[in-house]
Amino acid sequence: SSDLPRELTIAGGENTLTFKDVLVGEVWLCSGQSNMDWQVRLSKNAAEESAAAHYPAIRAFTVRYAAGQEGDHRIAPSEHRFALTPQARCLGAWEVCTPETAKNWSGVGYFFARDLHQRLGVPVGILVAAYGASAIEAWTSLPGLKAVPRYRARAAAYEEAVQAYLKDPKGYPQALEAMQADILSDLSRSE
């Protein structure tokens, strides 16, 4: 059965890695704003839903705030700031779906995973990277935004502001004002 945990071994010329308790099935990214960040414990019928969350074939990885480096500035997890450039690592761990773990998961992610698991009969993993009030642009790469004519100027202005911040964090307020002025100017020209 695909619900049975497996062992995955990867062998190379210099080392071998073995991962235990691996499931094979569906994996979905759950990202977005507060509606994706909203936890099962805050959802309708939270106590009953959490108590019934016995699904060992459903797993979740929730991205946590992680320290990062932006130029000379070290970002602490308590700052609740996002990196301006892609990061190679994030904090978090895969969790098996139990009443204790699922209550803290994304409600949308959990209910989606549960429905998909029940309908397809395969393991389901959800990767939750969500933050309330974040803009869709935050989830799209600058090259991706630049490929959309409507966002090209805004993405270029943002990129300039990021580079200004990385060069001199103290000069960021002025760079942000310049970026906003560029965007407003571009919007007024396009109307």
N, C-alpha and C positions, 0 to 999 in steps of 0.2 A: 504494500500500500504506500502511496505517496505521503501519507500522514506519519509514517514511521521515520524517526530521526536517523540520519545517516552520518557516516564519517567521510570527510573529504580530505584527501591527501594530495599535496602538490609537491612534486619532487623536481629539484633543479640540479645543476652541476655542483653547487656548493652547499645546499641545504635542503631540508624537507620540512614542510609545514603541514600540520594535521589539525583540522577543525572538526570538533565533535558536535553532535546535536544539530545537524544541518538538515533543513527541510527543502524540498524542491516544489515550487508552485508559482503563484502569482506574487509580484512585488510591485507596490504602487507608491508613488510620491504624493504626499498630502501637504501642500504648501498653500500659503495665503494669509489672510487676515484673521481677525478675531473669531469669525465663524468657524474656521478650521482649528483655531487654538482652543476653543471652548471645550472643556473637559467633560467626560462622561459623568463625573460626580456632580456637575452643575446642570446636567440635562434633565429632561422630563423623566419621572420615575427612576431617578438615579439609584436609589437604594436597591430596588428590584433588579434593574439592569446590571448593576455591578455584581450583585449576589449571584446572578445567573451566568456570569462571564467565565465559564469553564471551557476554554477552547485551546488546548495545547498546540493545535496546528495553526494558531494565529499568533503572530509575533509583531512587535512594534519597536521601532528605534526612533526616539524623540530627540531631536537636536537640542542641546542645551547651550546656553551662553558659554563661550570659551574665550580664553585669553588669546590675544593675537598681537601682531606687530604692525603698526602703520608708521613707516618712517622711523623716527626716533621715539615715537610714543607707544608705550606698552598698554594694551587694552586689557583691563581686568574684567572678569566675568560679571562682577557686581555693577559695572557701568551700564549694562544693557545697551551697548552700542554695537553696531554692525561694522564689520570690516569693509573698507572701501575697495579692497581687492580680494579676489578669490583666495580662500585659505585651504591649506592641504589637510587640515585636521579639524575635527569638532568634538565636543564632549557628548557622551551618550552611550547607551549600551542596548543591545537587543534584549527584550523582555518577552517571556511567555505569557499568554493571556490567562490571567487568573482574576478572581474578584478583587484581590488586593492591588494588582498592577493596572488592570483595565480602567479602574475608576479615575486614574490620573492621565489617561490617554486622551487624545483628541476624540471628541464625541463623533464627529463626522467620520473620521478615520476608522474608529472602532465599528460603528454601525455598518459602514461600507464593507469593511473586511469581514464582519460576521455574515452579512448577506451574501457576499461573494463566496465565502467558504461553504455556506450551506447550499447555495445553488450549484456550485461547480464541484464540490467535494474534494477540493485540493487545498493545501496549505496556502495561507495568505500572509504576506509581510507588508507592513506599512512603514514608510519612512516619513516621519512628521517633522517638517521644518516650517513652522508658521509663527507669525507675530502680528498681533493686533495693530491695525491702522497702517500697516506697511503698504506701499504703493506697488502696483503690478510691475512697474519698471525695476523695482528692487530684485525681482525674481528673473529678470531677463538680462543677458549679457549686453555690454555696450555694443559689440559688433552686431548682435541681433537687433538692438534698437536702431542702430544706424542704418540697417537694411530696410527699415520701414520709413518711407519718406516723411510721414507726419512726425516721427520722433527723432529724425536725424539731427536737427539743430539742438534739440533739448539734450540729446545724448552727448553731443560734442561739447556743449556748455558744461554738463555735469563732469565730463572727463577732464576738462580744464580746471574745474573747481577741485576735483580730487587731486590732480597733479599739484595744484597750488598748496593744498593742505599737506600733502606728503613732503613738499619742499619746505614749507614753513607753517606748522600748525597754528602759530599765533596770527598769521595773516589770513586764516580761513574765513573769518567773518566778512572781510572785504571781498574775498573770492566768491563767497556765497552771494553777496549782494550783486556782484558783477554777473554771476550766472543767472540770477533772477531777472536782472535788467535785460540780459541777452534774450532770455525766453520771452519776456513781455514784449520786447521789440519785435521779435520774430513773429509772435502771435498777432500783433497789431498790423504787421505787413501782410500777413496771410488772410486777414479778414476783409 
